[in-house]
Amino acid sequence: MIRKFYSKYGFAILLAYLVAAYFLPPLGVIAVICMMAPVIFAMAGKGRYWCGNYCPRGNFFQNVTCHISRKKPIPAFFKSVGFRVFMVAFIIGNFSYGIYNAGGDIAAIGMVFYRIIVITTIVGVIFNAIFMPRTWCSFCPMGSISSFITFLKRNKKQNGCPFCTSSQK
């Protein structure tokens, strides 16, 4: 019952975050939960389960912005490895730059997280309006990292880890 409710209204977490972190910038760092969760799920062998079931922004795109979507196919370019790697590097670069410039001030660090979440959500809404709902999810940096971890885990299971001497016995 809770899962069914969340699948319909989980986007409220994103909306609450956007309001709360705007007025209380230190709360912006809470976004790290939604950034680490997909990685943790992937490392636990669940692939992108977080993305499809628990991500508040994905839920927002699925349940709210789906109504403005033209439902056009997502360009293959967005799903390409090169573009996804670029997005991971771009977002991590922006985070790093912003956190470095925050100088340890928790409110400033919170605003770095908040700004990135707001900007990427706006980008996601625009792409969702033009293409399919959840277009952002096809190149979301955290989803891309999760996919990479899943790929590595599958490859290790199938071929043995080339970096681990214990699997080369």
DSSP file (Angstrom, degrees, kcal/mol; ACC not computed):
  #  RESIDUE AA STRUCTURE BP1 BP2  ACC     N-H-->O    O-->H-N    N-H-->O    O-->H-N    TCO  KAPPA ALPHA  PHI   PSI    X-CA   Y-CA   Z-CA
    1    1 A M     >        0   0    0      0, 0.0     4,-2.2     0, 0.0     5,-0.1   0.000 360.0 360.0 360.0 -43.0    0.0    0.0    0.0
    2    2 A I  H  >  +     0   0    0      2,-0.2     4,-3.0     1,-0.2     5,-0.2   0.918 360.0  50.7 -65.4 -42.6    2.8    2.4    0.9
    3    3 A R  H  > S+     0   0    0      1,-0.2     4,-2.6     2,-0.2    -1,-0.2   0.903 109.6  50.2 -62.5 -40.8    4.7    1.6   -2.3
    4    4 A K  H  > S+     0   0    0      2,-0.2     4,-0.9     1,-0.2    -1,-0.2   0.913 112.3  47.8 -63.0 -42.3    1.6    2.2   -4.4
    5    5 A F  H >X S+     0   0    0     -4,-2.2     4,-2.5     1,-0.2     3,-0.8   0.932 112.8  48.7 -62.2 -46.5    1.1    5.5   -2.7
    6    6 A Y  H 3X S+     0   0    0     -4,-3.0     4,-2.4     1,-0.3    -2,-0.2   0.883 103.8  59.5 -63.5 -38.5    4.7    6.5   -3.2
    7    7 A S  H 3< S+     0   0    0     -4,-2.6    -1,-0.3     1,-0.2    -2,-0.2   0.775 116.0  35.4 -63.4 -23.2    4.6    5.5   -6.9
    8    8 A K  H << S+     0   0    0     -4,-0.9    -2,-0.2    -3,-0.8    -1,-0.2   0.800 134.0  21.8 -93.7 -35.9    1.8    8.1   -7.4
    9    9 A Y  H >< S+     0   0    0     -4,-2.5     3,-1.9    -5,-0.1     4,-0.2   0.226  81.0 110.6-124.8  14.0    2.9   10.8   -5.0
   10   10 A G  T >X  +     0   0    0     -4,-2.4     3,-1.8     1,-0.3     4,-0.6   0.744  67.5  76.2 -62.1 -22.5    6.7   10.4   -4.4
   11   11 A F  H 3> S+     0   0    0      1,-0.3     4,-2.1    -5,-0.2     3,-0.4   0.721  75.8  77.7 -61.6 -19.7    7.3   13.6   -6.3
   12   12 A A  H <> S+     0   0    0     -3,-1.9     4,-2.8     1,-0.2    -1,-0.3   0.806  86.4  60.8 -60.5 -27.8    6.1   15.5   -3.2
   13   13 A I  H <> S+     0   0    0     -3,-1.8     4,-2.4    -4,-0.2    -1,-0.2   0.923 105.2  46.7 -64.3 -43.8    9.5   14.8   -1.7
   14   14 A L  H  X S+     0   0    0     -4,-0.6     4,-2.6    -3,-0.4    -2,-0.2   0.937 113.8  47.6 -62.1 -46.7   11.2   16.7   -4.6
   15   15 A L  H  X S+     0   0    0     -4,-2.1     4,-1.9     1,-0.2    -2,-0.2   0.907 112.1  49.2 -63.3 -41.9    8.7   19.6   -4.2
   16   16 A A  H  X S+     0   0    0     -4,-2.8     4,-3.0     1,-0.2     5,-0.3   0.907 111.4  50.6 -62.7 -41.7    9.2   19.7   -0.4
   17   17 A Y  H  X S+     0   0    0     -4,-2.4     4,-2.9     1,-0.2     5,-0.4   0.935 108.2  52.1 -59.9 -47.4   13.0   19.7   -0.9
   18   18 A L  H  X S+     0   0    0     -4,-2.6     4,-0.7     1,-0.2    -1,-0.2   0.874 116.4  39.6 -60.6 -38.2   12.7   22.6   -3.4
   19   19 A V  H  X S+     0   0    0     -4,-1.9     4,-1.6    -5,-0.2     5,-0.2   0.945 118.6  45.5 -74.9 -49.7   10.7   24.7   -1.0
   20   20 A A  H  X S+     0   0    0     -4,-3.0     4,-2.6     1,-0.2     7,-0.2   0.917 113.7  47.3 -63.5 -45.8   12.6   23.8    2.2
   21   21 A A  H  < S+     0   0    0     -4,-2.9     7,-0.3    -5,-0.3    -1,-0.2   0.771 106.7  59.4 -70.8 -24.4   16.1   24.2    0.8
   22   22 A Y  H  < S+     0   0    0     -4,-0.7    -1,-0.2    -5,-0.4    -2,-0.2   0.926 116.7  31.9 -65.8 -43.8   15.2   27.5   -0.7
   23   23 A F  H  < S+     0   0    0     -4,-1.6    -2,-0.2     1,-0.3    -1,-0.2   0.755 131.7  34.5 -86.2 -26.1   14.3   28.9    2.7
   24   24 A L  S >< S-     0   0    0     -4,-2.6     3,-2.5    -5,-0.2     4,-0.3  -0.722  71.9-172.4-128.3  80.5   16.8   26.9    4.7
   25   25 A P  G >  S+     0   0    0      0, 0.0     3,-2.3     0, 0.0     4,-0.3   0.762  78.8  66.4 -50.2 -34.8   19.9   26.5    2.4
   26   26 A P  G >  S+     0   0    0      0, 0.0     3,-1.4     0, 0.0     4,-0.1   0.819  91.0  66.4 -58.6 -25.5   21.7   24.1    4.7
   27   27 A L  G X  S+     0   0    0     -3,-2.5     3,-2.0     1,-0.3     4,-0.3   0.663  78.7  84.6 -67.0 -14.0   19.0   21.6    4.0
   28   28 A G  G X  S+     0   0    0     -3,-2.3     3,-1.8    -4,-0.3    -1,-0.3   0.803  75.3  68.4 -57.1 -29.9   20.2   21.5    0.4
   29   29 A V  G X  S+     0   0    0     -3,-1.4     3,-2.0    -4,-0.3    -1,-0.3   0.664  77.0  82.4 -67.7 -13.6   22.8   18.9    1.4
   30   30 A I  G X> S+     0   0    0     -3,-2.0     3,-2.2     1,-0.3     4,-0.5   0.778  73.0  78.2 -58.9 -24.6   19.9   16.4    1.9
   31   31 A A  H <> S+     0   0    0     -3,-1.8     4,-1.0     1,-0.3     3,-0.4   0.747  73.9  77.2 -57.4 -22.7   20.1   16.0   -1.9
   32   32 A V  H <> S+     0   0    0     -3,-2.0     4,-2.3     1,-0.2    -1,-0.3   0.798  85.1  63.0 -60.1 -27.0   23.2   13.8   -1.3
   33   33 A I  H <> S+     0   0    0     -3,-2.2     4,-2.4     1,-0.2    -1,-0.2   0.945 105.5  43.4 -61.2 -48.2   20.7   11.0   -0.2
   34   34 A C  H  < S+     0   0    0     -4,-0.5    -1,-0.2    -3,-0.4    -2,-0.2   0.614 115.0  51.7 -75.5 -10.4   19.2   10.9   -3.7
   35   35 A M  H  < S+     0   0    0     -4,-1.0     4,-0.4    -3,-0.1    -1,-0.2   0.789 116.3  36.9 -91.4 -32.3   22.6   11.1   -5.2
   36   36 A M  H  X S+     0   0    0     -4,-2.3     4,-2.6    -5,-0.2     3,-0.3   0.801 102.1  72.9 -89.0 -31.0   24.1    8.2   -3.2
   37   37 A A  H  X S+     0   0    0     -4,-2.4     4,-2.8    -5,-0.3     5,-0.2   0.890  95.8  49.4 -55.2 -46.0   21.1    5.9   -3.1
   38   38 A P  H  > S+     0   0    0      0, 0.0     4,-2.2     0, 0.0    -1,-0.2   0.880 112.4  49.5 -63.9 -33.0   21.3    4.8   -6.8
   39   39 A V  H  > S+     0   0    0     -4,-0.4     4,-2.6    -3,-0.3    -2,-0.2   0.918 111.8  48.0 -67.7 -43.7   25.0    4.0   -6.3
   40   40 A I  H  X S+     0   0    0     -4,-2.6     4,-1.7     2,-0.2    -1,-0.2   0.920 112.1  49.4 -63.6 -44.3   24.3    2.0   -3.2
   41   41 A F  H  <>S+     0   0    0     -4,-2.8     5,-2.7    -5,-0.2     6,-0.3   0.921 112.0  48.6 -60.6 -43.5   21.5    0.1   -4.9
   42   42 A A  H ><5S+     0   0    0     -4,-2.2     3,-1.6     4,-0.2     5,-0.5   0.906 110.2  50.6 -64.6 -41.5   23.7   -0.6   -7.9
   43   43 A M  H 3<5S+     0   0    0     -4,-2.6    -1,-0.2     1,-0.3    -2,-0.2   0.803 105.8  57.5 -66.7 -27.5   26.5   -1.8   -5.6
   44   44 A A  T 3<5S-     0   0    0     -4,-1.7    -1,-0.3    -5,-0.2    -2,-0.2   0.394 125.4-103.7 -82.5   4.1   24.0   -4.1   -3.9
   45   45 A G  T < 5S+     0   0    0     -3,-1.6    -3,-0.2    -5,-0.1    -2,-0.1   0.655  91.3 116.8  87.1  15.7   23.2   -5.7   -7.2
   46   46 A K    > < -     0   0    0     -5,-2.7     3,-1.4     1,-0.3    -4,-0.2   0.363  57.9-154.3 -98.7   5.1   19.9   -4.0   -7.8
   47   47 A G  T 3   -     0   0    0     -5,-0.5     3,-0.4    -6,-0.3    -1,-0.3  -0.337  68.2 -19.2  60.2-133.2   21.0   -2.1  -11.0
   48   48 A R  T 3> S+     0   0    0      1,-0.2     4,-1.8     2,-0.1    -1,-0.2  -0.077  94.2 128.1 -97.8  33.2   18.9    1.1  -11.5
   49   49 A Y  H <> S+     0   0    0     -3,-1.4     4,-1.5     1,-0.2     5,-0.4   0.886  70.9  54.8 -56.5 -41.3   16.1   -0.1   -9.2
   50   50 A W  H  >>S+     0   0    0     -3,-0.4     4,-2.9     1,-0.2     5,-2.0   0.939 105.7  53.4 -56.1 -48.0   16.3    3.2   -7.3
   51   51 A C  H  45S+     0   0    0      1,-0.2    -1,-0.2     3,-0.2    -2,-0.2   0.898 114.7  38.2 -58.2 -44.5   15.8    5.2  -10.4
   52   52 A G  H  <5S+     0   0    0     -4,-1.8    -1,-0.2     1,-0.1    -2,-0.2   0.656 131.2  24.3 -83.0 -15.3   12.7    3.4  -11.5
   53   53 A N  H  <5S+     0   0    0     -4,-1.5    -3,-0.2    -3,-0.4    -2,-0.2   0.705 130.2  19.5-122.8 -29.3   11.1    3.0   -8.1
   54   54 A Y  T  <5S+     0   0    0     -4,-2.9    -3,-0.2    -5,-0.4    -4,-0.1   0.604  77.2 117.1-124.8 -14.9   12.3    5.5   -5.6
   55   55 A C     >< -     0   0    0     -5,-2.0     4,-2.4     1,-0.2     5,-0.2  -0.411  50.0-153.8 -63.9 118.9   13.8    8.6   -7.2
   56   56 A P  H  > S+     0   0    0      0, 0.0     4,-2.1     0, 0.0    -1,-0.2   0.871  94.7  48.8 -61.8 -36.5   11.6   11.6   -6.4
   57   57 A R  H  > S+     0   0    0      2,-0.2     4,-2.7     1,-0.2     5,-0.2   0.919 110.8  49.5 -71.5 -41.2   12.6   13.5   -9.5
   58   58 A G  H  > S+     0   0    0      1,-0.2     4,-2.4     2,-0.2    -1,-0.2   0.901 111.2  50.9 -59.6 -39.8   11.9   10.5  -11.7
   59   59 A N  H  X S+     0   0    0     -4,-2.4     4,-2.6     2,-0.2     5,-0.3   0.894 108.7  51.8 -63.4 -40.9    8.6   10.2  -10.0
   60   60 A F  H  X>S+     0   0    0     -4,-2.1     4,-2.6     1,-0.2     5,-1.6   0.927 111.9  45.8 -60.8 -46.7    8.0   13.9  -10.7
   61   61 A F  H  <5S+     0   0    0     -4,-2.7     5,-0.4     3,-0.2    -2,-0.2   0.891 115.9  46.9 -64.3 -38.6    8.7   13.4  -14.4
   62   62 A Q  H  <5S+     0   0    0     -4,-2.4    -2,-0.2    -5,-0.2    -1,-0.2   0.870 125.8  26.1 -71.2 -38.2    6.6   10.3  -14.5
   63   63 A N  H  <5S+     0   0    0     -4,-2.6    -2,-0.2    -5,-0.2    -3,-0.2   0.692 132.0  24.9-104.3 -21.2    3.6   11.7  -12.7
   64   64 A V  T ><5S+     0   0    0     -4,-2.6     3,-1.2    -5,-0.3    -3,-0.2   0.824 123.1  38.1-110.8 -57.8    3.6   15.4  -13.2
   65   65 A T  G >><S+     0   0    0     -5,-1.6     3,-1.5     1,-0.3     4,-0.5   0.605  95.1  84.4 -77.5  -7.8    5.5   16.5  -16.4
   66   66 A C  G >4 S+     0   0    0     -5,-0.4     3,-0.7    -6,-0.4    -1,-0.3   0.789  82.4  64.2 -60.3 -25.1    4.1   13.5  -18.3
   67   67 A H  G <4 S+     0   0    0     -3,-1.2    -1,-0.3     1,-0.2    -2,-0.2   0.685 105.0  42.6 -74.4 -18.4    1.1   15.6  -19.0
   68   68 A I  G <4 S+     0   0    0     -3,-1.5    -1,-0.2    -4,-0.2    -2,-0.2   0.418  89.6 118.3-104.5   0.5    3.0   18.2  -21.0
   69   69 A S    <<  -     0   0    0     -3,-0.7    60,-0.2    -4,-0.5    61,-0.2  -0.412  55.4-154.3 -72.4 139.1    5.1   15.6  -22.9
   70   70 A R        -     0   0    0     59,-1.0    62,-0.2    61,-0.5    -1,-0.1   0.521  35.6-134.8 -83.8  -7.1    4.9   15.4  -26.7
   71   71 A K        +     0   0    0     60,-1.5    61,-0.3    57,-0.5    60,-0.2   0.834  46.1 158.7  56.1  38.6    6.0   11.7  -26.2
   72   72 A K        -     0   0    0     58,-0.4    60,-0.6     1,-0.1    -1,-0.2  -0.613  51.7 -86.3 -84.5 151.0    8.5   11.9  -29.0
   73   73 A P        -     0   0    0      0, 0.0    -1,-0.1     0, 0.0     3,-0.0  -0.246  44.9-108.7 -58.3 144.4   11.3    9.3  -29.0
   74   74 A I        -     0   0    0     57,-0.1     5,-0.1     1,-0.1    53,-0.0  -0.605  40.9-106.6 -73.4 128.6   14.4   10.2  -26.9
   75   75 A P    >>  -     0   0    0      0, 0.0     3,-1.2     0, 0.0     4,-0.7  -0.302  19.7-128.7 -57.5 138.0   17.3   11.0  -29.3
   76   76 A A  H >> S+     0   0    0      1,-0.3     3,-0.9     2,-0.2     4,-0.6   0.808 105.5  70.0 -58.0 -30.4   19.9    8.2  -29.3
   77   77 A F  H >4 S+     0   0    0      1,-0.3     3,-1.1     2,-0.2     6,-0.3   0.875  92.6  56.4 -55.6 -39.9   22.5   10.8  -28.6
   78   78 A F  H <4 S+     0   0    0     -3,-1.2    -1,-0.3     1,-0.3    -2,-0.2   0.793 109.7  45.8 -63.8 -27.6   21.1   11.3  -25.1
   79   79 A K  H << S+     0   0    0     -3,-0.9    -1,-0.3    -4,-0.7    -2,-0.2   0.474  88.5 116.8 -93.7  -3.0   21.6    7.6  -24.3
   80   80 A S  S <X S-     0   0    0     -3,-1.1     4,-2.3    -4,-0.6     5,-0.2  -0.312  71.6-126.4 -70.0 149.4   25.1    7.4  -25.8
   81   81 A V  H  > S+     0   0    0      1,-0.2     4,-2.8     2,-0.2     5,-0.2   0.904 108.8  55.0 -60.4 -42.8   28.1    6.6  -23.6
   82   82 A G  H  > S+     0   0    0      1,-0.2     4,-2.3     2,-0.2    -1,-0.2   0.920 110.3  43.9 -59.2 -46.3   29.9    9.7  -24.6
   83   83 A F  H  > S+     0   0    0     -6,-0.3     4,-2.5     2,-0.2    -1,-0.2   0.898 113.9  50.8 -66.9 -39.7   27.1   12.1  -23.7
   84   84 A R  H  X S+     0   0    0     -4,-2.3     4,-2.3     2,-0.2    -2,-0.2   0.902 110.8  48.4 -65.7 -40.7   26.5   10.3  -20.4
   85   85 A V  H  X S+     0   0    0     -4,-2.8     4,-2.6     2,-0.2     5,-0.2   0.914 110.7  52.2 -64.2 -42.1   30.2   10.4  -19.5
   86   86 A F  H  X S+     0   0    0     -4,-2.3     4,-3.0    -5,-0.2    -2,-0.2   0.929 109.4  49.3 -57.5 -46.2   30.2   14.1  -20.4
   87   87 A M  H  X S+     0   0    0     -4,-2.5     4,-2.7     2,-0.2     5,-0.3   0.901 110.5  49.7 -63.1 -41.5   27.1   14.7  -18.1
   88   88 A V  H  X S+     0   0    0     -4,-2.3     4,-2.6     2,-0.2     5,-0.3   0.952 115.4  43.6 -60.3 -48.9   28.8   12.9  -15.2
   89   89 A A  H  X S+     0   0    0     -4,-2.6     4,-2.6     1,-0.2    -2,-0.2   0.899 114.1  50.9 -64.0 -41.5   32.0   14.9  -15.6
   90   90 A F  H  X S+     0   0    0     -4,-3.0     4,-2.3    -5,-0.2    -2,-0.2   0.933 114.2  42.3 -63.2 -47.5   30.0   18.2  -16.1
   91   91 A I  H  X S+     0   0    0     -4,-2.7     4,-2.8     2,-0.2     5,-0.2   0.932 116.3  47.4 -67.9 -45.7   27.9   17.7  -13.0
   92   92 A I  H  X S+     0   0    0     -4,-2.6     4,-2.8    -5,-0.3     5,-0.2   0.903 112.3  51.8 -62.9 -39.2   30.8   16.5  -10.8
   93   93 A G  H  X S+     0   0    0     -4,-2.6     4,-2.6    -5,-0.3    -1,-0.2   0.919 111.2  46.5 -61.1 -44.3   32.9   19.4  -12.1
   94   94 A N  H  X S+     0   0    0     -4,-2.3     4,-2.6     2,-0.2    -2,-0.2   0.908 113.5  48.8 -65.8 -41.8   30.2   21.9  -11.2
   95   95 A F  H  X S+     0   0    0     -4,-2.8     4,-3.1     2,-0.2     5,-0.3   0.947 112.8  47.8 -60.3 -48.1   29.7   20.4   -7.8
   96   96 A S  H  X S+     0   0    0     -4,-2.8     4,-2.5     1,-0.2     5,-0.2   0.926 113.4  47.0 -60.7 -46.9   33.4   20.4   -7.1
   97   97 A Y  H  X S+     0   0    0     -4,-2.6     4,-2.2    -5,-0.2    -1,-0.2   0.929 115.3  46.0 -60.8 -46.4   33.8   24.0   -8.2
   98   98 A G  H  X S+     0   0    0     -4,-2.6     4,-1.1     2,-0.2    -2,-0.2   0.909 114.0  46.9 -65.4 -43.0   30.8   25.1   -6.2
   99   99 A I  H  X>S+     0   0    0     -4,-3.1     5,-0.6     2,-0.2     4,-0.6   0.894 111.5  51.8 -68.2 -38.8   31.8   23.2   -3.0
  100  100 A Y  H ><5S+     0   0    0     -4,-2.5     3,-1.1    -5,-0.3    -1,-0.2   0.931 111.8  46.6 -60.3 -45.3   35.4   24.5   -3.2
  101  101 A N  H 3<5S+     0   0    0     -4,-2.2    -1,-0.2     1,-0.2    -2,-0.2   0.687  98.0  71.8 -72.1 -17.3   34.1   28.1   -3.6
  102  102 A A  H ><5S-     0   0    0     -4,-1.1     3,-1.8    -3,-0.2    -1,-0.2   0.714  90.7-148.0 -71.7 -19.0   31.7   27.6   -0.6
  103  103 A G  T <<5 -     0   0    0     -3,-1.1    -3,-0.1    -4,-0.6     3,-0.1   0.795  63.0 -55.0  60.2  31.3   34.7   27.6    1.7
  104  104 A G  T 3 <S+     0   0    0     -5,-0.6     2,-0.6     1,-0.3    -1,-0.3   0.429  95.6 142.1  84.7  -2.5   33.2   25.2    4.2
  105  105 A D    <>  -     0   0    0     -3,-1.8     4,-2.6     1,-0.2    -1,-0.3  -0.644  43.2-152.2 -75.7 115.3   30.1   27.2    4.7
  106  106 A I  H  > S+     0   0    0     -2,-0.6     4,-2.6     1,-0.2    -1,-0.2   0.835  94.1  52.8 -61.3 -34.9   27.2   24.7    5.1
  107  107 A A  H  > S+     0   0    0      2,-0.2     4,-1.8     1,-0.2    -1,-0.2   0.912 111.4  46.4 -67.0 -40.8   24.6   27.1    3.8
  108  108 A A  H  > S+     0   0    0      2,-0.2     4,-1.6    -6,-0.2    -2,-0.2   0.891 112.8  49.6 -67.8 -39.3   26.7   27.8    0.7
  109  109 A I  H  X S+     0   0    0     -4,-2.6     4,-2.0     1,-0.2    -2,-0.2   0.918 109.2  52.7 -64.1 -43.0   27.3   24.1    0.2
  110  110 A G  H  X S+     0   0    0     -4,-2.6     4,-2.7     1,-0.2    -1,-0.2   0.878 107.2  52.4 -58.9 -38.3   23.6   23.5    0.5
  111  111 A M  H  X S+     0   0    0     -4,-1.8     4,-3.0     2,-0.2    -1,-0.2   0.824 103.7  57.3 -69.5 -30.4   22.9   26.1   -2.1
  112  112 A V  H  X S+     0   0    0     -4,-1.6     4,-2.1     2,-0.2    -2,-0.2   0.958 111.7  42.0 -61.3 -49.6   25.4   24.4   -4.5
  113  113 A F  H  X S+     0   0    0     -4,-2.0     4,-2.5     1,-0.2    -2,-0.2   0.939 115.4  50.7 -60.3 -47.6   23.3   21.2   -4.2
  114  114 A Y  H  X S+     0   0    0     -4,-2.7     4,-2.9     1,-0.2     5,-0.2   0.926 110.0  48.6 -58.4 -48.6   20.0   23.1   -4.4
  115  115 A R  H  X S+     0   0    0     -4,-3.0     4,-3.1     1,-0.2     5,-0.3   0.919 111.7  49.4 -60.4 -44.2   21.1   25.0   -7.6
  116  116 A I  H  X S+     0   0    0     -4,-2.1     4,-2.6    -5,-0.2     5,-0.3   0.924 112.8  47.5 -61.9 -43.1   22.2   21.8   -9.3
  117  117 A I  H  X S+     0   0    0     -4,-2.5     4,-2.0     2,-0.2    -2,-0.2   0.926 114.7  46.2 -63.9 -44.0   18.9   20.1   -8.4
  118  118 A V  H  X S+     0   0    0     -4,-2.9     4,-2.4    -5,-0.2    -2,-0.2   0.950 115.2  45.5 -63.5 -49.0   16.8   23.1   -9.6
  119  119 A I  H  X S+     0   0    0     -4,-3.1     4,-2.5     1,-0.2    -2,-0.2   0.931 115.3  45.8 -63.4 -46.1   18.8   23.5  -12.8
  120  120 A T  H  X S+     0   0    0     -4,-2.6     4,-2.4    -5,-0.3    -1,-0.2   0.834 111.8  52.7 -68.9 -29.9   18.8   19.9  -13.7
  121  121 A T  H  X S+     0   0    0     -4,-2.0     4,-2.6    -5,-0.3    -1,-0.2   0.913 109.9  48.2 -68.6 -41.5   15.1   19.6  -12.9
  122  122 A I  H  X S+     0   0    0     -4,-2.4     4,-2.4     2,-0.2    -2,-0.2   0.929 112.1  49.2 -62.7 -44.6   14.3   22.5  -15.2
  123  123 A V  H  X S+     0   0    0     -4,-2.5     4,-2.6     1,-0.2     5,-0.2   0.925 111.6  50.6 -58.9 -44.1   16.4   20.9  -17.9
  124  124 A G  H  X S+     0   0    0     -4,-2.4     4,-2.5     1,-0.2    12,-0.3   0.901 108.7  50.5 -60.8 -42.7   14.5   17.6  -17.3
  125  125 A V  H  X S+     0   0    0     -4,-2.6     4,-2.1     2,-0.2    -1,-0.2   0.912 110.6  49.9 -62.8 -42.5   11.1   19.3  -17.5
  126  126 A I  H  X S+     0   0    0     -4,-2.4     4,-1.7     1,-0.2    -2,-0.2   0.948 114.1  43.9 -62.0 -48.5   12.1   21.0  -20.8
  127  127 A F  H  X S+     0   0    0     -4,-2.6     4,-3.3     1,-0.2    -1,-0.2   0.852 111.6  54.5 -66.8 -32.8   13.3   17.7  -22.3
  128  128 A N  H  < S+     0   0    0     -4,-2.5   -57,-0.5    -5,-0.2   -58,-0.4   0.861 107.5  50.9 -66.7 -34.4   10.2   15.9  -21.0
  129  129 A A  H  < S+     0   0    0     -4,-2.1   -59,-1.0   -60,-0.2    -2,-0.2   0.872 118.4  37.6 -68.8 -36.2    8.0   18.4  -22.7
  130  130 A I  H  < S+     0   0    0     -4,-1.7   -58,-0.4   -61,-0.2    -2,-0.2   0.896 131.2  10.4 -81.7 -42.4    9.8   17.9  -26.0
  131  131 A F  S  < S-     0   0    0     -4,-3.3   -60,-1.5     1,-0.3   -61,-0.5  -0.009 107.7 -35.7-114.7-144.9   10.4   14.2  -25.8
  132  132 A M    >   -     0   0    0    -60,-0.6     3,-1.2   -61,-0.3    -1,-0.3  -0.399  69.3 -90.7 -78.0 155.6    9.2   11.3  -23.6
  133  133 A P  T 3  S+     0   0    0      0, 0.0    -1,-0.1     0, 0.0   -71,-0.1  -0.408 115.8  27.3 -59.0 147.1    8.6   11.6  -19.8
  134  134 A R  T 3> S+     0   0    0    -10,-0.1     4,-0.6   -77,-0.1     3,-0.4   0.718  73.5 142.5  68.9  24.1   11.8   10.8  -17.9
  135  135 A T  T X4 S+     0   0    0     -3,-1.2     3,-1.6     1,-0.2     4,-0.4   0.909  70.3  59.5 -57.5 -40.7   14.0   11.9  -20.8
  136  136 A W  G >> S+     0   0    0    -12,-0.3     3,-1.9     1,-0.3     4,-0.7   0.873  94.6  64.4 -53.8 -38.1   16.4   13.2  -18.2
  137  137 A C  G 34 S+     0   0    0     -3,-0.4    -1,-0.3     1,-0.3    -2,-0.2   0.742  88.8  67.8 -61.2 -23.8   16.7    9.8  -16.7
  138  138 A S  G << S+     0   0    0     -3,-1.6    -1,-0.3    -4,-0.6    -2,-0.2   0.718 120.1  18.2 -71.7 -18.9   18.3    8.5  -19.9
  139  139 A F  T <4 S+     0   0    0     -3,-1.9    -1,-0.2    -4,-0.4    -2,-0.2   0.198  84.6 143.3-135.3  16.9   21.4   10.6  -19.1
  140  140 A C     X  -     0   0    0     -4,-0.7     4,-2.7    -3,-0.2     5,-0.2  -0.376  52.0-133.4 -55.3 129.5   21.1   11.4  -15.4
  141  141 A P  H  > S+     0   0    0      0, 0.0     4,-2.3     0, 0.0     5,-0.2   0.885 104.1  46.9 -57.6 -40.9   24.6   11.3  -14.0
  142  142 A M  H  > S+     0   0    0      2,-0.2     4,-2.2     1,-0.2     5,-0.1   0.881 113.4  48.5 -71.9 -35.8   23.7    9.2  -11.0
  143  143 A G  H  > S+     0   0    0      2,-0.2     4,-2.4     1,-0.2    -1,-0.2   0.871 110.9  52.0 -67.0 -36.6   21.7    6.8  -13.1
  144  144 A S  H  X S+     0   0    0     -4,-2.7     4,-2.3     2,-0.2    -2,-0.2   0.910 109.5  48.3 -66.0 -42.2   24.7    6.6  -15.5
  145  145 A I  H  X S+     0   0    0     -4,-2.3     4,-2.5     2,-0.2    -2,-0.2   0.915 111.5  51.2 -63.0 -41.9   27.1    5.8  -12.6
  146  146 A S  H  X S+     0   0    0     -4,-2.2     4,-2.5     1,-0.2    -2,-0.2   0.907 109.3  50.3 -60.8 -42.6   24.6    3.2  -11.4
  147  147 A S  H  X S+     0   0    0     -4,-2.4     4,-2.6     2,-0.2    -1,-0.2   0.901 110.1  50.3 -62.2 -41.0   24.5    1.7  -14.9
  148  148 A F  H  X S+     0   0    0     -4,-2.3     4,-2.6     2,-0.2    -2,-0.2   0.914 110.7  48.6 -64.7 -43.1   28.3    1.6  -15.0
  149  149 A I  H  X S+     0   0    0     -4,-2.5     4,-2.6     2,-0.2    -2,-0.2   0.921 112.0  49.7 -61.8 -43.7   28.5   -0.1  -11.7
  150  150 A T  H  X S+     0   0    0     -4,-2.5     4,-2.6     2,-0.2     5,-0.2   0.910 109.9  51.0 -62.1 -42.6   25.9   -2.7  -12.8
  151  151 A F  H  X S+     0   0    0     -4,-2.6     4,-2.6     2,-0.2    -2,-0.2   0.932 111.4  47.8 -59.7 -46.7   27.9   -3.3  -16.0
  152  152 A L  H  X S+     0   0    0     -4,-2.6     4,-2.4     1,-0.2    -2,-0.2   0.909 111.9  49.8 -61.8 -42.4   31.1   -3.8  -14.0
  153  153 A K  H  X S+     0   0    0     -4,-2.6     4,-2.1     2,-0.2    -1,-0.2   0.910 113.0  46.0 -64.9 -41.8   29.3   -6.2  -11.6
  154  154 A R  H  X S+     0   0    0     -4,-2.6     4,-2.3     2,-0.2    -2,-0.2   0.917 113.1  49.9 -65.3 -42.9   27.8   -8.2  -14.5
  155  155 A N  H  X S+     0   0    0     -4,-2.6     4,-2.8    -5,-0.2     5,-0.4   0.883 109.8  51.3 -63.8 -39.0   31.1   -8.3  -16.3
  156  156 A K  H  X S+     0   0    0     -4,-2.4     4,-2.0    -5,-0.2    -1,-0.2   0.913 110.8  48.3 -64.2 -42.9   32.9   -9.5  -13.1
  157  157 A K  H  < S+     0   0    0     -4,-2.1    -2,-0.2     1,-0.2    -1,-0.2   0.893 118.7  39.7 -65.0 -39.5   30.4  -12.3  -12.6
  158  158 A Q  H  < S+     0   0    0     -4,-2.3    -2,-0.2    -5,-0.1    -1,-0.2   0.884 134.9  14.6 -79.2 -39.3   30.6  -13.5  -16.2
  159  159 A N  H  < S-     0   0    0     -4,-2.8    -3,-0.2    -5,-0.2    -2,-0.2   0.466 104.9-106.8-118.0  -3.9   34.4  -13.1  -16.8
  160  160 A G     <  -     0   0    0     -4,-2.0    -3,-0.1    -5,-0.4    -1,-0.1   0.180  48.5 -71.1  81.2 148.2   36.0  -12.7  -13.5
  161  161 A C    >   -     0   0    0      1,-0.2     3,-0.8    -5,-0.1     6,-0.2  -0.622  35.5-155.2 -78.4 121.3   37.4   -9.4  -12.3
  162  162 A P  T 3  S+     0   0    0      0, 0.0    -1,-0.2     0, 0.0     6,-0.0   0.661  95.0  51.4 -70.1 -13.2   40.5   -8.5  -14.3
  163  163 A F  T 3  S+     0   0    0      1,-0.0     2,-0.6     4,-0.0    -2,-0.0   0.593  95.8  77.9 -97.5 -12.8   41.6   -6.3  -11.4
  164  164 A C    X   -     0   0    0     -3,-0.8     3,-0.6     1,-0.1     4,-0.4  -0.862  59.9-161.0-103.3 122.9   41.3   -8.9   -8.6
  165  165 A T  G >  S+     0   0    0     -2,-0.6     3,-1.0     1,-0.2    -1,-0.1   0.799  89.3  65.8 -70.1 -26.3   44.0  -11.5   -8.3
  166  166 A S  G >  S+     0   0    0      1,-0.2     3,-0.7     2,-0.2    -1,-0.2   0.809 100.3  49.0 -67.3 -28.6   41.6  -13.7   -6.3
  167  167 A S  G <  S+     0   0    0     -3,-0.6    -1,-0.2    -6,-0.2    -2,-0.2   0.540 100.2  67.2 -87.2  -5.6   39.3  -14.2   -9.3
  168  168 A Q  G <         0   0    0     -3,-1.0    -1,-0.2    -4,-0.4    -2,-0.2   0.341 360.0 360.0 -94.9   7.2   42.2  -15.1  -11.6
  169  169 A K    <         0   0    0     -3,-0.7    -1,-0.2    -4,-0.1    -2,-0.1   0.496 360.0 360.0 -69.1 360.0   43.0  -18.4   -9.8
